Amino acid sequence: MIASVSPVLALAHRDLIKLLRDRTRLVTTLIFPFIFIGALGGSLKANFGQTAGYDFLVLTFTGVYAQTLFQSTALGIISLIEDRATDFSQEIFVSPISRYSIIFGKIVGETLVAMPQGLAVLAFGLVIGVPLSLEQVGGLLATGLIVCLFGGAFGMIVLSNLSSQRAANQIFPFVMLPQFFLAGVFNPIQVLPWYLDILSKISPMRYAVDFVRGFYYVDMPDHDRIVLLDPFTNLGIMAVLFVAFMGIGTVLFVRAERNR
């Protein structure tokens, strides 16, 4: 058991050290969530807060919190492409370590990278007046960890067949940006045209965002106007997708490594 855990922790530690040394990434990954919550959330609240029936600032805060963790972990898996370019991935994949341990170690590492960003978002929410009880903070931290793991698995399935970092940088915005709106990060999605409703339901980020909101809004009057599914249904969907993404993504990535 210890032998299988050690590689996971070693890979996770490596990714955390890389983040701490990359000050540019630290700054940029913190600025954008603040802009989204403060500027966009505040603007929506000022213009539509009275007619919507709920607080757009809180809606945006919970959406951006989930989106930040999901996207940060997914994008962090792009380091596998960098490792491939430096032949580091060849070295670790020929080692006597389970392929799933290697991939899971990368995801755990990117989770360690993403969670400080989530903490910063929570702190910013307190500063701008988002209501946060101790129970809600605890729920957001717990759900945030699950969202990070789910985001890492999603990143794995997307990156598994990409051959270069340039291709990943071109594909990821195309995959991620539409989900901001289809997942309801900034906007309610209870009522959508049928074609957008289909796209929304096949958007993985939708379940991550709704999962977080399900815990934040529990027993609140706005719950039924904001939350789509109960948290355990979202958790079950994410668990199934996680297993599928991890299994298929790892097989495809290892196959690509062997064919190099």
Residue pairs with C-beta under 8 A, 6 or more apart in sequence:
4 97
4 98
4 101
7 95
7 97
7 101
7 102
7 105
8 101
8 104
8 105
8 108
9 105
9 108
10 105
11 92
11 102
11 105
11 106
11 108
11 109
12 105
12 106
12 108
12 109
12 111
12 112
13 109
14 109
15 76
15 79
15 106
15 109
15 110
15 112
15 113
16 109
16 112
16 113
18 79
19 25
19 26
19 113
20 26
29 68
29 72
29 117
30 117
30 120
33 64
33 65
33 68
33 117
33 120
33 121
33 124
34 121
34 124
36 60
36 64
36 185
36 186
37 57
37 60
37 61
37 64
37 121
37 124
37 125
37 128
38 124
38 128
40 60
40 186
41 56
41 57
41 59
41 60
41 61
41 64
41 186
42 57
42 128
44 56
44 57
44 59
44 60
44 186
45 55
45 56
45 57
48 56
49 55
49 56
49 57
52 188
53 222
53 225
54 222
54 225
54 226
55 222
57 128
57 129
57 130
58 130
58 131
58 216
59 186
59 188
59 226
60 185
60 186
61 121
61 125
61 130
62 140
62 209
62 212
62 213
62 216
62 217
63 183
63 184
63 185
63 186
63 209
63 213
64 121
64 185
64 186
65 118
65 121
65 122
65 125
65 140
65 144
65 212
66 143
66 144
66 147
66 185
66 205
66 208
66 209
66 211
66 212
66 213
67 180
67 183
67 185
67 205
67 208
67 209
68 114
68 117
68 118
68 121
69 114
69 115
69 117
69 118
69 144
69 147
69 148
69 151
69 208
70 147
70 148
70 150
70 151
70 154
70 204
70 205
70 208
70 209
71 151
71 176
71 205
72 110
72 113
72 114
72 117
72 148
72 151
73 107
73 110
73 111
73 113
73 114
73 147
73 148
73 149
73 151
73 152
73 155
74 151
74 152
74 154
74 155
74 158
74 172
74 176
75 155
75 172
75 176
76 106
76 109
76 110
76 113
76 114
76 152
76 155
77 106
77 107
77 110
77 152
77 155
77 156
77 159
78 155
78 159
78 165
78 168
78 169
78 172
79 106
79 110
80 89
80 106
80 159
80 253
81 159
81 162
81 164
81 165
81 168
82 165
83 89
83 92
84 90
84 257
84 260
85 164
85 165
89 257
90 257
90 260
92 102
93 99
93 102
93 254
93 257
99 250
99 254
100 246
100 250
103 156
103 246
103 249
103 250
103 253
104 246
106 152
107 148
107 149
107 152
107 153
107 156
108 149
110 148
110 152
110 155
111 145
111 148
111 149
111 152
114 148
114 151
115 144
115 145
115 148
118 140
118 141
118 144
122 132
122 137
122 140
122 141
125 132
126 132
132 140
136 215
136 216
139 215
139 216
139 218
140 212
140 215
140 216
142 215
143 211
143 212
143 215
143 231
144 212
146 211
146 235
146 238
147 208
147 211
147 212
149 242
150 204
150 207
150 208
150 238
150 241
150 242
151 208
153 241
153 242
153 245
153 246
153 249
154 204
154 241
154 245
156 245
156 246
156 249
156 250
156 253
157 244
157 245
157 248
157 249
157 252
158 171
158 172
158 175
158 249
159 168
159 249
159 253
160 248
160 249
160 250
160 252
160 253
160 256
161 252
161 256
162 168
162 171
163 256
176 205
178 199
178 203
179 185
179 203
179 204
179 205
179 206
180 186
180 205
181 187
182 189
182 196
182 199
182 200
182 203
182 205
182 206
183 189
183 200
183 203
183 205
183 206
183 208
183 209
183 210
184 200
184 206
184 209
184 210
184 228
185 205
185 209
188 225
188 226
189 200
189 206
189 228
190 225
190 228
192 200
200 206
204 238
204 241
206 228
207 229
207 234
207 237
207 238
207 241
208 234
208 238
210 227
210 228
210 229
210 234
211 231
211 234
211 235
211 238
213 226
213 227
214 227
214 229
214 230
214 231
214 234
215 231
217 223
217 226
217 227
218 231
229 237
